């Protein structure tokens, strides 16, 4: 017997979190490559600001997804959604790391800008 399909809201949040995770990792990666390839300072600042915003959005969406999975796990009285909740906790930590990293570098670089 097939398990019941996941609710649409959980699927949408999962895909948004996946998109934000990939975009956050990509902007941090591009910033790292840009440091080695000597990108323009303005380009690196844009990448850092984008990474900070994406990290904060990832944190917020992951927290929402975590609570949604816990809610549906309690409502359906099954542990099917617990693994998703654990994945959301991991992406929450990644979002916090990206946001803190990007904002920390922006604060450190702000003294060098004229």
C-alpha positions as CSV (number, residue, x, y, z in Angstrom):
1,X,0.0,0.0,0.0
2,X,1.4,3.4,-1.0
3,X,1.7,6.0,1.7
4,X,-0.4,9.1,1.5
5,X,1.0,11.9,-0.6
6,X,2.7,14.8,1.2
7,X,0.7,18.0,1.4
8,X,1.4,20.7,-1.2
9,X,2.6,23.2,1.4
10,X,5.4,20.8,2.6
11,X,6.4,20.2,-1.0
12,X,6.6,23.9,-1.8
13,X,8.6,24.7,1.3
14,X,11.0,21.8,0.6
15,X,11.7,23.0,-2.9
16,X,12.1,26.6,-1.8
17,X,14.6,25.5,0.9
18,X,16.5,23.4,-1.7
19,X,16.7,26.3,-4.1
20,X,17.9,28.7,-1.4
21,X,20.5,26.2,-0.2
22,X,21.9,25.8,-3.7
23,X,21.9,29.5,-4.3
24,X,23.6,30.3,-1.0
25,X,26.3,27.7,-1.6
26,X,26.8,29.0,-5.1
27,X,27.2,32.6,-4.0
28,X,29.7,31.6,-1.3
29,X,31.6,29.5,-3.9
30,X,31.6,32.4,-6.4
31,X,32.9,34.7,-3.7
32,X,35.7,32.3,-2.9
33,X,36.6,31.9,-6.6
34,X,36.4,35.7,-7.0
35,X,38.9,36.2,-4.3
36,X,41.4,33.9,-6.0
37,X,40.6,35.3,-9.5
38,X,40.7,38.9,-8.3
39,X,37.1,39.9,-9.1
40,X,36.3,43.6,-8.8
41,X,35.6,44.8,-5.3
42,X,32.1,45.9,-6.3
43,X,31.3,42.4,-7.7
44,X,32.5,40.7,-4.5
45,X,30.4,43.1,-2.4
46,X,27.3,42.2,-4.4
47,X,28.1,38.5,-3.9
48,X,28.5,39.0,-0.2
49,X,25.3,41.0,0.1
50,X,23.4,38.4,-1.9
51,X,24.8,35.6,0.2
52,X,23.7,37.4,3.4
53,X,20.2,37.8,2.2
54,X,20.0,34.3,0.9
55,X,21.3,32.9,4.2
56,X,18.7,34.8,6.2
57,X,15.9,33.6,3.8
58,X,17.2,30.1,4.1
59,X,17.1,30.3,7.9
60,X,13.6,31.6,7.9
61,X,12.2,29.1,5.4
62,X,14.0,26.2,7.1
63,X,12.5,27.1,10.4
64,X,9.1,27.2,8.8
65,X,9.7,23.8,7.2
66,X,10.9,22.3,10.4
67,X,7.7,23.4,12.3
68,X,5.5,22.2,9.4
69,X,7.1,18.7,9.4
70,X,6.7,18.5,13.2
71,X,3.1,19.6,12.9
72,X,2.2,17.1,10.3
73,X,4.1,14.4,12.1
74,X,2.0,15.0,15.2
75,X,-1.3,15.4,13.3
76,X,-0.8,12.2,11.3
77,X,0.8,10.3,14.3
78,X,3.6,9.0,12.2
79,X,7.4,9.5,12.1
80,X,7.5,9.8,8.4
81,X,8.2,13.6,8.6
82,X,10.9,13.4,11.2
83,X,13.7,12.9,8.7
84,X,12.6,16.0,6.8
85,X,12.6,17.9,10.1
86,X,16.2,16.8,10.7
87,X,17.2,18.0,7.2
88,X,15.6,21.3,7.9
89,X,17.7,21.7,11.0
90,X,20.8,21.0,9.0
91,X,19.8,23.6,6.4
92,X,19.0,26.1,9.2
93,X,22.5,25.8,10.5
94,X,23.9,26.2,6.9
95,X,21.8,29.4,6.5
96,X,23.0,30.8,9.8
97,X,26.6,30.0,8.8
98,X,26.3,31.7,5.4
99,X,24.6,34.8,6.8
100,X,27.2,35.1,9.6
101,X,30.1,34.5,7.2
102,X,28.8,37.1,4.6
103,X,28.0,39.7,7.2
104,X,31.2,39.2,9.0
105,X,33.3,39.7,5.9
106,X,31.2,42.8,5.0
107,X,31.9,44.3,8.4
108,X,35.6,43.5,8.1
109,X,35.9,44.9,4.6
110,X,33.8,48.1,5.4
111,X,36.9,49.7,6.9
112,X,38.9,49.3,3.6
113,X,36.3,50.9,1.4
114,X,36.6,54.6,0.6
